Amino acid sequence: MARTFGIDALRRYITLKTHRIHALPVAILMPHSGCNCQCVMCDIWKGNGNTQQLTEADVQSLLASLKKLGTQWVVMSGGEALMNPNLFRLSDILRAKGMKISILSTGLLLKRYAGQIVGQTDEVIVSLDGSEAVHNAIRRIPNAYQKLHDGVRAVKALDPAFPISARCVIQRGNFMDWPNIIDAAHEIGLDQISFLPADVSSEAFNRPELWDEQRTEEVKLDVGQLPQLKTIIESLITRHAADFASRYIAESPDKIRRIYDYYAAFYGLADFPPVRCNAPWVSTVVEADGTVRPCFFHHALGNIRQTPLPDLLNSPSAIAFRQNLDMDTDSICRKCVCSLNLRPTVKVGNGSR
């Protein structure tokens, strides 16, 4: 086993040095392009009238490439992955090759699919936006909080050890509710929660055009709210010291403070937090229509329905993109809210539970 991991680490190290993908530890698939929420900070749901989805044939065509590249972890993202009626068949195909499957979900369908989730996947990461009233207002779906609550409980009733964590986007609509969000995570029965600021400056999440200033102002904090944000963060760090110490809150206090810096940077009051990311070297995103991207935010490399994945990842233009990508100066990377920095020696995923 040590020898296998050593070879994998070497291939990942070579990838980082040569910019040619020899190993791809993480693959992010979008099984369904639609969503069952209508969140204020995301436009994915606006495409629900023209949904796309990955098919069994798509995943079968990817299988040999993922296995060859040593993919260990497949994240089912979206949209809402559970809206794909063949999701668990796709999961079975990938898990049979030893890949760990994580589902990113709104949580609305967890109760319906609790048995399949426990038996055919490895982890669920849900979205939690606030205590009940705030969560429902941001999701713009009646009873969204209660459905999330009931779904988590249904999964945990089948397997108390099944890991379910949450991600929370801190924004104008919920920053004042932040302490209550942590309390809600405990009450729901989640194993961990992480926090990030809202992406308001990229074309990701079904934004064919960048948001205008009016749309951006609906999500990012106003300059006058920044002192209150700073006070809330410092109070949070003190009040929830045990949650930080136990890693129930995934980020360190310093990383939580960066959320203030991110919003303050829009007004020239701070620098955007430095981004240390190697996502384009260690992962890829395959969208519901087969489009391949180096990460959620950068431009497409092509489509797996026309070109095999390794050829897309190692095309001359893709290699040049990685060679020339400077995180400190790239306009997309500088404002990134969701970076991934995976060292070659870090093993991700461990096959089926």
Residue pairs with C-beta under 8 A, 6 or more apart in sequence:
5 347
8 23
8 25
8 70
8 347
9 344
9 345
10 344
11 22
11 23
11 70
12 22
12 23
12 25
12 282
12 342
12 344
13 344
14 20
14 22
14 23
15 21
15 22
15 23
15 281
15 282
16 278
16 281
16 344
19 281
19 319
19 322
19 323
20 314
20 319
21 69
21 281
21 310
21 313
21 314
22 69
23 69
23 70
23 282
24 66
24 69
24 70
24 71
24 282
24 283
24 284
24 313
25 70
25 71
25 72
25 73
25 282
25 283
25 342
25 348
25 349
26 71
26 72
26 73
26 74
26 75
26 282
26 283
26 340
26 342
26 348
27 62
27 66
27 71
27 73
27 74
27 75
27 283
27 284
27 286
28 74
28 75
28 77
28 283
28 284
28 285
28 286
28 296
29 54
29 59
29 74
29 75
29 76
29 77
29 90
29 285
29 286
30 54
30 76
30 77
30 78
30 79
30 81
30 285
30 286
30 287
30 288
31 53
31 54
31 76
31 78
31 79
31 81
31 83
31 84
31 86
31 87
31 90
31 288
32 51
32 52
32 53
32 54
32 78
32 79
32 80
32 81
32 82
32 83
32 84
32 87
32 288
33 44
33 47
33 51
33 52
33 53
33 78
33 79
33 206
33 287
33 288
33 289
34 44
34 45
34 47
34 48
34 51
34 78
34 79
34 80
34 83
35 42
35 44
35 45
35 48
35 78
35 79
35 80
35 83
35 106
36 45
36 80
36 83
36 106
36 108
36 109
36 141
37 45
37 80
37 106
37 108
37 127
37 139
37 140
37 141
37 144
38 45
38 139
38 140
38 141
39 45
39 127
39 129
39 138
39 139
39 140
40 138
40 140
40 171
40 173
40 218
40 219
41 138
41 169
41 171
41 173
41 198
41 199
41 200
41 219
42 205
42 206
43 205
43 206
43 207
44 78
44 79
44 205
44 206
46 206
47 206
51 83
51 288
52 287
52 288
52 289
53 83
53 84
53 86
53 288
54 84
54 90
54 286
54 288
54 290
55 86
56 86
56 89
56 90
56 93
58 286
58 290
58 304
58 305
59 90
59 93
59 94
60 93
61 304
61 308
62 286
62 304
62 309
63 93
63 94
63 97
65 308
65 309
65 310
66 74
66 94
66 97
66 99
66 309
67 97
68 310
69 310
71 99
72 98
72 99
72 100
72 347
72 348
72 349
72 350
72 351
73 99
73 100
73 102
73 348
73 349
74 94
74 99
74 100
74 101
74 102
75 102
75 104
76 87
76 90
76 91
76 101
76 102
76 103
76 104
76 121
77 104
77 285
78 104
78 105
79 288
80 105
80 106
80 108
80 109
81 87
81 103
81 104
81 105
82 103
82 105
82 109
82 110
82 112
82 113
83 109
84 90
87 103
88 113
88 116
88 120
88 121
91 101
91 120
91 121
92 120
94 101
95 101
95 120
95 121
95 122
95 351
95 352
98 351
98 352
99 349
99 351
100 122
100 123
100 348
100 349
100 350
100 351
100 352
101 120
101 121
101 122
101 123
102 121
102 122
102 123
102 124
102 125
103 117
103 121
103 123
103 124
103 125
104 125
104 126
104 127
104 167
105 124
105 125
105 126
105 127
106 126
106 127
106 139
106 144
106 148
107 126
107 127
107 128
107 144
107 147
107 148
107 151
107 152
108 141
108 144
108 147
108 148
108 151
109 151
110 117
110 124
110 126
110 147
110 148
110 150
110 151
110 152
110 154
110 155
111 147
111 150
111 151
111 154
112 151
114 151
114 154
114 155
114 157
114 158
115 158
117 124
117 155
117 162
118 155
118 158
118 159
118 162
122 163
122 349
122 352
122 353
123 162
123 163
123 164
123 165
124 155
124 162
124 163
124 164
124 165
125 164
125 165
125 166
125 167
126 148
126 151
126 152
126 164
126 165
126 166
126 167
126 190
127 139
127 166
127 167
127 168
127 169
128 135
128 148
128 166
128 167
128 168
128 181
128 184
128 185
128 188
128 190
128 193
129 135
129 138
129 139
129 168
129 169
129 173
129 174
129 181
130 137
130 138
130 168
130 173
130 174
130 177
130 180
130 181
130 184
131 145
131 177
131 180
131 181
131 183
131 184
132 145
132 146
132 184
134 173
134 174
134 177
134 180
134 181
135 144
135 145
135 148
135 184
136 142
136 143
136 144
136 145
137 173
138 171
138 173
138 174
139 145
145 184
148 188
149 187
149 188
152 164
152 188
152 189
152 190
153 188
153 189
155 162
155 164
156 162
156 164
156 189
163 191
164 189
164 190
164 191
165 190
165 191
165 192
165 193
165 194
165 250
166 185
166 188
166 190
166 192
166 193
166 194
167 193
167 194
167 195
167 196
168 174
168 181
168 193
168 194
168 195
168 196
169 195
169 196
169 197
169 198
170 178
170 195
170 196
170 197
170 198
170 259
171 197
171 198
171 219
171 220
171 221
172 218
172 219
172 220
172 221
172 222
172 225
173 219
174 181
175 221
175 225
175 228
175 229
175 232
176 228
176 232
178 195
178 232
178 233
178 236
179 232
179 235
179 236
179 239
179 240
181 193
182 193
182 236
182 240
182 243
182 248
182 249
185 193
185 248
186 248
191 248
192 247
192 248
192 249
192 250
193 248
193 249
193 250
194 249
194 250
194 251
195 249
195 250
195 251
195 256
195 259
196 259
196 337
196 338
197 259
197 262
197 263
197 337
198 219
198 220
198 337
199 205
199 297
199 335
199 336
199 337
199 338
200 211
200 216
200 219
200 220
201 210
201 211
201 216
201 335
202 210
202 296
202 297
202 332
202 335
203 209
203 210
203 297
204 296
204 297
205 296
220 263
220 266
221 229
221 263
223 267
223 269
226 260
226 263
226 264
226 267
226 269
229 259
229 260
229 263
230 260
233 256
233 257
233 259
233 260
236 256
237 244
237 253
237 256
240 249
242 248
243 249
244 252
244 253
249 256
258 273
260 270
261 270
261 271
261 272
261 273
262 272
262 273
262 335
262 337
264 270
265 271
265 272
265 273
272 334
272 335
274 327
274 328
275 327
275 328
275 333
275 334
275 336
275 339
276 327
276 339
276 341
277 295
277 327
277 333
277 336
277 339
277 340
277 341
278 340
278 341
278 342
279 294
279 295
279 339
279 340
280 294
280 295
280 298
280 321
280 322
280 325
281 322
282 340
282 342
283 295
283 340
283 342
284 292
284 293
284 294
284 309
284 313
285 292
285 293
285 294
285 295
285 296
286 292
286 304
286 309
287 293
289 303
289 305
290 303
290 304
290 305
290 306
291 300
291 302
291 303
292 300
292 301
292 302
292 303
292 304
292 309
292 312
292 313
293 299
293 300
293 301
294 301
294 318
294 321
294 322
295 340
296 338
297 332
297 333
297 336
297 338
298 321
298 332
301 312
301 313
301 315
301 317
301 318
302 312
302 315
303 312
304 312
312 318
325 333
326 333
327 333
327 334
328 334
342 348
